[in-house]
Amino acid sequence: MEAFWQYIKSYTAISEAAQNAWQQLLQEKTISKGEYFLMEGSIPKRIAFVKKGLFSYYYTDQDGATVIKKFFPEQTLVASTSAMLLQQPSLFTIQALEETEIISYGFEGFRELTLEYPDIAGFYIHYMEQHWIIEKEIGEISLKYQTAKQRYLDFKENNAALFARLKQHHMASYLGVTPTQLSRIRAVL
């Protein structure tokens, strides 16, 4: 649990009362490699903190291909956020690429805590600004304007520890290329 609280407190200070209230929502669980935290088409109810392991966050395109939008390694929170906020079926699947230990909490209970504890609301605001506005915008610009080779080099430079844990087809899906195209990019470097 300590890793979870260190992560939360890296965004804002949390009072003991707020931490105790939030603690009541937390559940620990291990998800085996290949199992799902969330399936496309289901309505998400929980947010997970990745204590150990790795998730892919993907959708299936009209041709049936998997398109990985993001990876969630240790020290990250994962959920299908827009579907959870709208209480609609998720367009994404969240799957464990490794055995993954999580600490999760129900979104509705968390939202209630944001109304009662300003410090939890502060965390929520800071987290959403950083990850669902700033990072998302930068990622979208990169995908639109960078070549596959540039995206590959940026990913390798900025995600060295994660880079070594991924299979080639996962990386290709994330970069928006085929495994063959990725092999060609690697061959010229």
C-alpha positions in Angstrom: 0.0 0.0 0.0 2.9 2.3 0.7 3.7 2.7 -3.0 0.1 3.7 -3.7 0.2 6.5 -1.1 3.6 7.7 -2.2 2.2 8.0 -5.8 -1.0 9.8 -4.6 1.1 12.2 -2.5 3.4 13.0 -5.4 0.5 15.1 -6.8 -0.7 16.8 -3.6 -0.7 16.4 0.2 -3.5 14.2 1.5 -4.7 14.6 5.1 -4.8 11.6 7.4 -8.6 11.7 7.5 -8.8 11.7 3.7 -6.3 8.9 3.5 -8.3 6.8 6.0 -11.5 7.4 4.1 -9.9 6.5 0.7 -8.2 3.4 2.3 -11.7 1.9 2.9 -12.2 1.7 -0.9 -8.9 0.0 -1.7 -8.7 -3.7 -2.8 -5.6 -5.6 -3.8 -5.7 -8.2 -6.5 -3.4 -10.0 -8.9 -4.3 -10.3 -12.6 -2.6 -13.1 -14.5 -0.8 -12.5 -17.8 -3.4 -12.4 -20.6 -6.3 -11.7 -18.3 -8.4 -8.6 -18.4 -9.0 -5.7 -16.1 -11.7 -4.4 -18.5 -13.2 -5.8 -21.7 -14.3 -3.6 -24.5 -18.1 -3.1 -24.3 -18.4 -3.3 -20.5 -19.1 -0.3 -18.3 -16.0 0.4 -16.2 -16.5 0.8 -12.4 -13.0 0.7 -11.0 -9.6 2.5 -11.3 -6.5 0.4 -10.7 -3.0 1.5 -9.5 -0.4 -0.8 -11.0 1.8 -2.0 -8.1 3.7 -4.5 -10.2 3.3 -5.6 -13.8 2.1 -4.1 -17.1 -1.2 -3.4 -18.8 -2.0 -2.6 -22.5 -4.9 -0.3 -23.2 -6.3 -1.0 -26.7 -9.2 -1.1 -29.0 -10.0 -3.2 -32.1 -10.2 -1.4 -35.4 -12.8 -2.1 -38.2 -10.4 -4.6 -39.7 -10.1 -6.5 -36.4 -6.6 -5.3 -35.7 -5.5 -4.4 -32.2 -4.5 -0.8 -31.8 -2.6 -0.1 -28.5 -3.2 3.4 -27.3 -1.2 3.3 -24.1 0.8 1.1 -21.8 0.4 1.2 -18.0 3.5 -0.1 -16.1 4.2 0.2 -12.4 3.3 3.5 -10.6 0.4 4.4 -12.9 -3.4 4.5 -12.6 -5.4 2.8 -15.3 -9.1 3.0 -16.3 -11.3 3.7 -19.3 -11.8 7.2 -18.0 -14.3 8.7 -20.5 -16.5 5.6 -20.4 -16.4 5.6 -16.6 -17.3 9.3 -16.5 -20.2 8.8 -19.0 -21.2 5.4 -17.6 -21.2 4.0 -21.1 -19.6 0.8 -22.5 -15.9 1.2 -22.9 -14.4 1.3 -26.4 -11.1 0.0 -24.9 -9.8 -3.3 -23.4 -7.3 -3.3 -20.6 -5.2 -6.5 -20.6 -2.3 -7.7 -18.5 0.8 -8.2 -20.5 2.6 -9.6 -17.4 1.3 -10.9 -14.1 0.0 -7.7 -12.6 -0.6 -6.7 -9.0 -3.1 -3.9 -8.6 -4.7 -1.8 -5.9 -8.1 -0.7 -7.1 -11.0 1.4 -6.0 -14.5 2.0 -7.1 -15.0 5.2 -9.1 -18.3 6.2 -7.6 -17.0 5.9 -4.0 -14.0 7.9 -5.0 -16.1 10.7 -6.6 -18.1 10.9 -3.3 -14.8 11.4 -1.5 -13.9 14.3 -3.8 -17.0 16.1 -2.5 -16.1 15.5 1.1 -12.3 16.0 1.0 -10.8 19.0 -0.8 -7.4 17.3 -0.8 -8.7 14.3 -2.7 -10.4 16.6 -5.1 -7.1 18.4 -5.5 -5.4 15.1 -6.3 -8.1 14.3 -8.9 -7.7 17.7 -10.6 -3.9 17.5 -10.7 -3.9 13.9 -12.0 -6.4 14.6 -14.8 -4.6 17.8 -15.9 -1.3 16.0 -16.2 -2.4 12.7 -17.7 -5.6 13.3 -19.6 -4.9 16.8 -20.9 -1.1 17.5 -21.1 0.2 14.0 -21.9 -2.7 13.2 -24.1 -2.3 16.3 -26.3 1.4 15.7 -26.7 0.8 12.1 -27.7 -1.8 13.0 -30.2 0.5 15.6 -31.8 3.3 13.1 -32.0 1.2 10.5 -33.7 0.0 13.0 -36.3 3.2 14.8 -37.1 6.1 12.4 -36.4 7.3 9.6 -38.7 7.2 6.0 -37.5 11.0 6.2 -37.1 10.7 9.3 -35.0 8.0 7.8 -32.8 10.1 4.7 -32.4 13.2 6.6 -31.3 11.2 8.8 -28.9 9.5 5.8 -27.4 12.8 4.0 -26.9 14.5 7.1 -25.4 11.6 8.0 -23.1 10.6 4.5 -22.0 13.8 2.5 -21.8 12.7 0.2 -18.9 9.3 -0.5 -20.6 10.9 -0.9 -24.1 12.7 -4.1 -23.0 9.5 -5.6 -21.6 7.4 -5.4 -24.8 7.0 -7.9 -27.6 7.6 -6.5 -31.1 3.9 -6.8 -32.1 2.9 -4.8 -29.0 5.3 -2.1 -29.8 4.3 -2.0 -33.5 0.6 -1.7 -32.6 1.4 1.2 -30.2 3.5 3.0 -32.9 0.9 2.5 -35.6 3.0 0.3 -37.8 3.1 -3.4 -38.7 5.6 -5.7 -37.1 7.4 -5.9 -40.5 7.6 -2.1 -40.8 9.0 -2.1 -37.2 11.6 -4.6 -38.2 12.7 -2.4 -41.1 12.9 0.6 -38.9 15.1 -1.3 -36.4 17.3 -2.7 -39.2 18.3 0.8 -40.5 19.2 2.1 -37.0 
